[in-house]
Amino acid sequence: MSTTPEVLAFPNIKAIISANGTAEVIVAGNSRVVPEGTSLQELRDNALALVLTEAKTLQRAVRVSIEDPEGQGELIVHPDSRVESVSYDTKPTRRRAEAPTTPETAAPAVIRTVPTAAPAPVRAPEQPTVRKPVSPRPAAVQVPAAATVDAAPAAAEAPATRRSLKDTSFLVSAPVLEPATQGWRGSLTRLGFRMDPSPEELAEREDIRTVSQHWPGPRTIAVVNRKGGANKTPTVVMLSAILARYSGAATVAWDNNESQGTLGWRTEKGAHDRSVLDLIDSSTELLSPSTNAAEIAKFVHHQTADKFDVLRSDENEEGDHEVTAEEVDIAHQVLTRYYRLVVMDSGNTARAANWRRMIDHTNQLVVPVTAIEDRAEAARLTLQTLESRGGHDAELARNAVVIVSESTDAKRSMSGDALKRAKAEAQRIADGFEPFVRAVVRIPYDPALVNGPIRYEALQPATQRAWLAAAAAVANGF
């Protein structure tokens, strides 16, 4: 903190941002309501604007104590908008498995299972023989004659040699760290005081980098759980939306239900009624080298905001066709010609032919579960079934990503004790899966995921951040 004597601690100014979306600036005991903002970040900006107004009124710099859900500290604001002597301490980090509660800054609830490192090999004792000269260093490093360790007389120093132009470059290869855009650090950056991003912002940037990559060849994700109501369809939609938005790769969400699935009900409908059965019937034409890539639009339903396509299951109420293993092969062959990422929804029968063939094509398994006992047990049995089959199925189970959603429609009317119990149950389930899979991600409750079409932009910021972490955990398995 600055010790400049002319910056007085009077009047006492505090800027307080509450987790409930309100803020106030207190000047000499008088509270001034901060204008509402659409986000926690906008509240910070509005609070600093009030402090700046006070500095201009006094025509001198003022000290302000700042406090928000992320931490607390003190800074000095000058009338000319300069900010200096910033001190800021983040609040103690909670367990990584705990769901985020602040909209933009809390670390996502991710648990990653890291394999134990193998012990270092035991080195055999050195033989008491005459030591050999140390291998010469690269020519770019000058080594004095005394650097050899044998008893031979020192040789004459070799003449220096010029480095090849091929071995050097004037380009700077290290990436430049962009300034903070979130939290108080982001507010200060916009006021002209360049701040480094917080650890939470750096973690978010890393997750964005992970989901933005392009991988050689197509990748298939299977979202599975034997039990209905386990959040399979919302998981398919959210993973597809995030991967499509950030990577820009052609992405399709495929409802691989034996008969009728719900993916079409929770997503945007196109100008036609075609389904996977129509795509299979036209597979010869779609696989022809002369067919234009745009022809796939006749069979899928584009999500205009979230940038991915949906291949629906058969929704004919009078139909009774069940997709076979061979038809899964055909549809997958068509889709991987037109798309780089295929995210498959599934039915509830692990013994069904189309379910088992889906697993054969899968690169990454995702197991969603709501924080309800029977859903968690169904997820465990699903993983156990795959593991018992051995080979590719067992490998998928061991490297699965489990997504635990806090789920109760009545959550907003629940008491504080009931909310704590709901979170504790989600934590218990997440902890139970952690030793057996590659990653576990917790998702906070969000009413936008309960009913109707699912849109990424309709989610609360904390939910968006948690799903980004989930998508990054999935992408790390590619």
C-alpha positions in Angstrom: 0.0 0.0 0.0 1.2 3.5 -0.8 2.7 5.5 2.1 2.5 8.9 0.3 1.8 11.4 3.1 -0.5 13.6 1.1 -3.0 10.8 0.4 -5.2 11.1 3.5 -7.3 8.4 5.0 -10.2 10.9 5.3 -12.9 10.6 4.4 -13.2 6.9 5.1 -14.3 5.3 1.8 -15.4 1.7 1.3 -16.6 0.0 -1.8 -18.6 -3.2 -1.0 -19.9 -5.7 -3.7 -22.2 -8.3 -2.3 -22.7 -11.8 -3.8 -26.4 -11.1 -4.2 -25.8 -8.6 -7.0 -25.9 -5.3 -5.0 -23.2 -2.8 -4.2 -22.6 0.3 -2.2 -19.9 3.0 -1.8 -19.8 4.3 1.8 -18.2 7.8 2.2 -17.7 8.9 5.8 -20.5 6.7 7.0 -23.0 7.8 4.3 -24.0 4.9 1.9 -24.3 5.6 -1.8 -26.1 3.0 -3.9 -24.1 1.8 -6.8 -26.1 1.7 -10.1 -27.3 -1.8 -11.0 -25.2 -3.8 -13.4 -25.9 -6.8 -15.5 -22.8 -8.6 -14.0 -20.5 -8.5 -11.0 -17.9 -6.9 -13.3 -20.2 -4.0 -14.2 -20.9 -3.4 -10.5 -17.2 -3.1 -9.8 -16.9 -0.6 -12.7 -19.8 1.4 -11.4 -18.4 1.5 -7.8 -15.1 2.8 -9.0 -16.8 5.5 -11.0 -18.4 6.8 -7.7 -15.1 6.8 -6.0 -13.6 8.7 -8.9 -16.4 11.3 -8.6 -15.5 11.7 -4.9 -11.8 12.2 -5.8 -12.7 14.9 -8.4 -15.0 16.6 -5.9 -12.2 16.8 -3.3 -9.7 17.6 -6.0 -7.2 15.1 -4.5 -6.5 11.5 -4.3 -8.5 9.3 -1.9 -8.0 5.9 -0.3 -10.7 3.3 -0.8 -11.1 -0.1 0.9 -12.6 -2.6 -1.5 -14.4 -5.8 -0.7 -16.2 -8.3 -2.9 -17.0 -12.0 -3.0 -13.5 -12.6 -4.4 -11.4 -10.9 -1.8 -10.5 -7.5 -0.2 -7.8 -4.8 -0.4 -7.1 -1.1 -0.7 -6.3 1.2 -3.5 -5.7 4.9 -4.2 -7.8 6.8 -6.8 -6.7 10.1 -8.2 -8.9 12.8 -9.8 -7.3 12.2 -13.2 -8.4 8.5 -13.1 -5.0 7.2 -12.1 -5.0 4.3 -9.7 -2.0 3.3 -7.6 -0.8 1.3 -4.6 -3.2 -1.6 -5.0 -3.2 -4.3 -2.4 -5.6 -7.2 -2.9 -5.9 -10.5 -1.0 -8.1 -13.2 -2.4 -10.2 -15.2 0.0 -9.0 -18.7 1.0 -9.4 -21.2 -1.8 -12.1 -23.7 -1.2 -11.9 -27.4 -2.1 -11.7 -27.8 -5.9 -14.7 -30.1 -5.8 -17.0 -27.3 -4.4 -19.3 -25.7 -6.9 -18.7 -22.1 -7.9 -21.0 -19.5 -6.3 -19.7 -16.2 -7.7 -20.8 -15.5 -11.2 -17.5 -14.7 -12.9 -14.5 -15.3 -10.7 -14.9 -18.5 -8.7 -12.8 -21.4 -9.8 -14.9 -24.2 -11.5 -15.7 -27.3 -9.6 -13.3 -29.8 -11.2 -11.6 -32.8 -9.7 -8.9 -34.4 -11.8 -7.4 -37.8 -11.1 -3.6 -37.7 -11.6 -1.8 -41.1 -12.0 0.9 -41.7 -9.3 4.4 -41.2 -10.7 6.5 -44.3 -11.0 9.5 -44.4 -8.6 12.9 -43.4 -10.0 15.1 -46.4 -11.0 17.9 -47.3 -8.6 21.3 -46.4 -10.0 24.1 -48.9 -9.8 27.1 -47.7 -7.8 29.9 -46.2 -9.9 32.9 -48.3 -10.5 36.2 -47.0 -9.1 37.8 -46.7 -12.5 39.5 -43.8 -14.2 36.9 -41.1 -15.0 36.3 -40.2 -18.6 36.2 -36.7 -19.8 32.9 -34.9 -19.7 31.2 -34.7 -23.1 31.9 -31.3 -24.7 29.2 -28.7 -24.4 27.6 -27.0 -27.4 29.7 -24.6 -29.2 27.5 -21.7 -28.1 28.8 -22.1 -24.5 32.5 -21.4 -23.7 34.0 -24.1 -21.5 37.2 -23.4 -19.6 40.0 -25.9 -19.9 39.6 -26.9 -16.2 36.1 -28.3 -16.9 37.5 -31.8 -17.7 37.8 -34.2 -14.8 40.5 -36.7 -15.8 44.2 -36.5 -14.9 45.4 -35.8 -18.4 47.2 -32.5 -19.1 44.8 -29.7 -20.2 44.6 -29.5 -24.0 45.0 -26.2 -25.7 41.7 -24.2 -25.8 39.9 -24.7 -29.2 39.4 -21.5 -31.2 35.9 -20.1 -30.9 33.5 -20.9 -33.8 30.8 -18.7 -35.2 27.2 -19.7 -34.7 25.1 -20.6 -37.7 22.4 -18.2 -38.6 20.0 -21.2 -38.7 20.5 -21.5 -34.9 19.3 -18.1 -33.9 16.2 -15.9 -34.4 15.2 -12.3 -33.6 11.6 -13.3 -33.0 10.1 -13.4 -29.5 8.6 -16.8 -28.9 7.3 -16.3 -25.4 3.6 -15.3 -25.4 2.7 -11.8 -24.0 0.4 -12.0 -20.9 -2.7 -10.0 -21.7 -3.9 -7.7 -18.9 -6.8 -8.6 -16.6 -10.4 -8.3 -17.9 -12.3 -9.6 -14.9 -12.7 -8.6 -11.2 -11.3 -5.5 -9.7 -8.1 -6.1 -11.7 -10.2 -5.8 -14.9 -11.8 -2.6 -13.6 -8.4 -1.1 -12.9 -7.1 -2.1 -16.3 -9.9 -0.2 -17.9 -9.0 2.9 -15.9 -5.5 2.7 -17.3 -3.8 0.8 -14.5 -2.5 -2.4 -16.1 -3.1 -5.4 -13.9 -2.2 -9.0 -14.3 -5.1 -11.5 -14.4 -6.1 -13.3 -11.3 -5.5 -17.1 -10.9 -9.2 -17.7 -11.6 -9.0 -15.7 -14.8 -5.9 -17.5 -15.9 -7.6 -20.9 -15.3 -10.6 -19.8 -17.4 -8.2 -18.7 -20.2 -6.6 -22.1 -20.1 -9.9 -23.9 -20.3 -10.8 -21.7 -23.3 -7.5 -22.6 -25.0 -8.2 -26.3 -24.4 -11.7 -26.3 -26.0 -10.6 -24.1 -28.9 -8.1 -26.6 -30.3 -8.5 -28.6 -33.5 -7.5 -32.3 -33.4 -6.4 -34.3 -36.4 -9.3 -36.5 -37.5 -12.9 -36.6 -36.1 -13.7 -37.1 -32.4 -16.8 -38.8 -31.0 -18.2 -38.2 -27.5 -20.8 -40.5 -26.0 -23.0 -39.2 -23.1 -24.4 -42.2 -21.2 -26.3 -43.2 -18.1 -28.8 -46.0 -17.7 -31.3 -43.9 -15.8 -33.6 -41.4 -17.3 -33.6 -37.9 -15.9 -29.8 -38.0 -15.3 -29.2 -34.8 -17.4 -28.0 -36.6 -20.5 -29.7 -34.3 -23.1 -28.7 -31.0 -21.4 -25.1 -32.4 -21.2 -25.1 -33.1 -24.9 -26.4 -29.7 -25.7 -24.0 -27.8 -23.5 -20.9 -29.7 -24.6 -21.9 -29.3 -28.3 -22.5 -25.5 -27.8 -19.2 -24.8 -26.0 -17.1 -26.9 -28.3 -18.7 -25.4 -31.4 -18.6 -21.8 -30.1 -14.9 -21.8 -29.1 -13.3 -24.2 -31.5 -15.3 -23.2 -34.6 -15.2 -26.9 -35.6 -18.2 -28.4 -37.4 -20.1 -30.1 -34.5 -23.2 -32.3 -34.5 -25.3 -33.5 -31.6 -26.8 -36.9 -32.5 -29.7 -38.5 -30.7 -28.8 -42.1 -30.7 -31.9 -43.4 -28.9 -33.3 -46.7 -29.9 -36.6 -45.1 -31.0 -37.7 -41.7 -29.8 -35.3 -39.4 -27.9 -35.7 -36.0 -26.3 -32.8 -34.1 -27.9 -35.1 -32.7 -30.6 -37.5 -31.3 -28.0 -34.8 -29.4 -26.2 -33.2 -27.8 -29.3 -34.1 -25.6 -32.2 -36.1 -27.1 -35.1 -35.1 -26.5 -38.7 -37.3 -26.1 -41.7 -37.8 -29.9 -42.1 -38.8 -33.0 -40.2 -36.0 -35.3 -41.2 -34.3 -37.6 -38.7 -31.4 -40.1 -38.5 -33.5 -42.6 -40.5 -33.7 -40.2 -43.5 -29.9 -39.7 -43.3 -29.3 -43.4 -43.3 -31.7 -43.8 -46.3 -29.6 -41.2 -48.2 -26.2 -42.4 -47.0 -25.1 -43.6 -50.5 -25.7 -40.1 -51.9 -24.1 -38.3 -48.9 -21.0 -40.5 -49.1 -20.5 -39.9 -52.8 -17.4 -37.9 -53.7 -19.5 -35.6 -55.9 -21.9 -34.6 -53.1 -21.5 -31.0 -51.9 -20.8 -30.5 -48.2 -23.8 -28.3 -47.8 -26.2 -31.2 -48.6 -26.0 -32.4 -45.0 -28.2 -29.4 -44.1 -31.2 -31.3 -45.5 -31.0 -33.8 -42.6 -29.8 -31.8 -39.5 -31.3 -28.9 -37.5 -28.9 -26.0 -37.1 -28.7 -24.1 -33.8 -28.4 -20.5 -34.9 -27.0 -19.1 -31.7 -24.9 -22.0 -30.4 -23.4 -22.9 -33.8 -23.9 -26.7 -33.8 -26.3 -29.0 -35.7 -28.7 -31.6 -34.3 -29.4 -35.0 -35.9 -32.8 -36.0 -34.4 -34.0 -39.5 -33.6 -37.2 -40.7 -35.3 -40.1 -38.8 -33.9 -42.9 -40.5 -35.9 -45.5 -41.5 -33.3 -46.7 -44.4 -35.5 -43.2 -45.7 -36.2 -41.6 -48.6 -34.3 -38.2 -48.8 -36.0 -35.3 -49.4 -33.7 -31.9 -48.3 -34.9 -29.5 -51.3 -35.5 -25.8 -51.6 -35.0 -25.3 -51.5 -38.8 -27.3 -48.3 -39.1 -25.1 -46.7 -36.4 -22.1 -47.6 -38.5 -23.6 -46.0 -41.5 -24.7 -42.8 -39.8 -21.4 -42.4 -38.0 -19.5 -42.8 -41.3 -21.7 -40.0 -42.9 -21.4 -37.7 -39.9 -17.6 -38.0 -39.6 -17.3 -37.0 -43.2 -19.1 -33.7 -42.6 -18.2 -33.0 -39.0 -15.1 -33.0 -36.8 -16.9 -33.4 -33.5 -19.8 -35.8 -32.9 -21.6 -35.7 -29.5 -23.9 -38.6 -29.0 -27.0 -38.7 -26.8 -28.1 -42.2 -25.8 -31.0 -44.3 -24.5 -31.2 -46.1 -21.2 -30.4 -49.6 -22.3 -26.7 -50.6 -22.3 -27.6 -53.9 -23.9 -29.2 -52.4 -27.0 -27.4 -52.9 -30.3 -27.2 -49.2 -31.1 -25.9 -48.4 -27.6 -23.1 -50.9 -27.8 -22.1 -49.9 -31.3 -22.0 -46.3 -30.2 -19.4 -47.3 -27.6 -17.3 -48.9 -30.3 -17.0 -45.5 -32.1 -16.4 -43.4 -28.9 -13.2 -41.5 -28.2 -14.4 -39.9 -24.9 -17.0 -41.1 -22.5 -19.1 -38.7 -20.4 -21.4 -39.8 -17.6 -23.8 -37.2 -16.4 -25.6 -37.6 -13.0 -27.9 -35.4 -11.0 -27.3 -35.3 -7.3 -29.9 -37.9 -6.6 -29.1 -41.3 -5.1 -30.6 -43.6 -7.8 -29.1 -41.5 -10.7 -25.7 -41.8 -9.1 -26.2 -45.6 -8.7 -27.2 -46.0 -12.3 -24.1 -44.1 -13.4 -21.9 -46.4 -11.3 -23.6 -49.5 -12.8 -23.1 -48.0 -16.3 -19.4 -47.6 -15.7 -19.2 -51.0 -14.0 -20.8 -52.7 -17.1 -18.3 -51.1 -19.4 -15.3 -51.9 -17.2 -16.4 -55.6 -17.0 -16.4 -55.9 -20.8 -12.7 -55.1 -20.9 -10.7 -53.7 -23.8 -11.8 -50.5 -25.4 -15.0 -50.3 -23.2 -13.0 -50.6 -19.9 -10.5 -48.0 -21.1 -13.4 -45.6 -21.8 -14.8 -46.2 -18.3 -11.4 -45.5 -16.6 -10.9 -42.3 -18.5 -14.5 -41.1 -18.3 -15.6 -37.6 -17.2 -18.4 -37.6 -14.7 -20.6 -34.4 -14.5 -22.5 -34.0 -11.3 -25.4 -31.5 -11.5 -27.0 -29.9 -8.4 -30.6 -30.5 -9.4 -33.9 -29.7 -7.7 -36.7 -27.7 -9.3 -37.7 -26.3 -6.0 -34.2 -25.1 -5.1 -35.0 -21.4 -5.1 -37.7 -21.9 -2.4 -35.6 -24.1 -0.3 -34.4 -23.1 3.2 -30.7 -22.5 3.9 -30.3 -25.8 5.6 -31.9 -27.7 2.7 -29.6 -26.0 0.3 -26.6 -27.0 2.4 -27.8 -30.6 2.4 -28.3 -30.5 -1.4 -24.8 -29.2 -1.9 -23.4 -31.8 0.5 -25.1 -34.6 -1.4 -23.6 -33.4 -4.7 -20.2 -33.3 -3.0 -20.7 -36.8 -1.6 -21.5 -38.2 -5.0 -18.6 -36.3 -6.7 -16.2 -37.6 -4.1 -17.5 -41.1 -4.6 -16.7 -41.1 -8.3 -13.4 -39.3 -8.1 -11.1 -42.3 -7.5 -12.4 -44.3 -10.4 -12.5 -41.9 -13.4 -10.2 -39.3 -15.0 -12.2 -36.2 -14.0 -15.3 -35.1 -12.0 -17.0 -31.7 -12.6 -19.8 -30.2 -10.6 -22.4 -28.0 -12.2 -24.6 -25.6 -10.1 -28.3 -25.6 -10.4 -29.7 -23.4 -13.1 -33.4 -23.0 -14.0 -32.5 -22.5 -17.7 -31.6 -26.2 -17.9 -34.8 -27.5 -16.4 -37.5 -27.1 -19.2 -37.8 -26.0 -22.8 -35.1 -25.3 -25.4 -31.6 -25.0 -24.0 -29.5 -21.9 -24.9 -26.0 -21.3 -23.7 -26.6 -17.5 -23.3 -29.6 -18.1 -21.1 -27.4 -19.7 -18.3 -26.1 -17.8 -15.3 -22.4 -16.8 -15.5 -21.5 -19.4 -12.8 -23.2 -22.1 -14.8 -21.5 -21.1 -18.0 -18.1 -21.2 -16.3 -18.7 -24.6 -14.9 -19.8 -26.0 -18.2 -16.7 -24.5 -19.8 -14.6 -26.5 -17.2 -16.6 -29.6 -18.1 -15.9 -29.2 -21.8 -12.2 -28.6 -21.1 -12.1 -31.8 -19.1 -13.7 -33.7 -22.0 -11.4 -32.1 -24.6 -8.3 -33.1 -22.5 -9.2 -36.7 -23.3 -8.9 -36.3 -27.1 
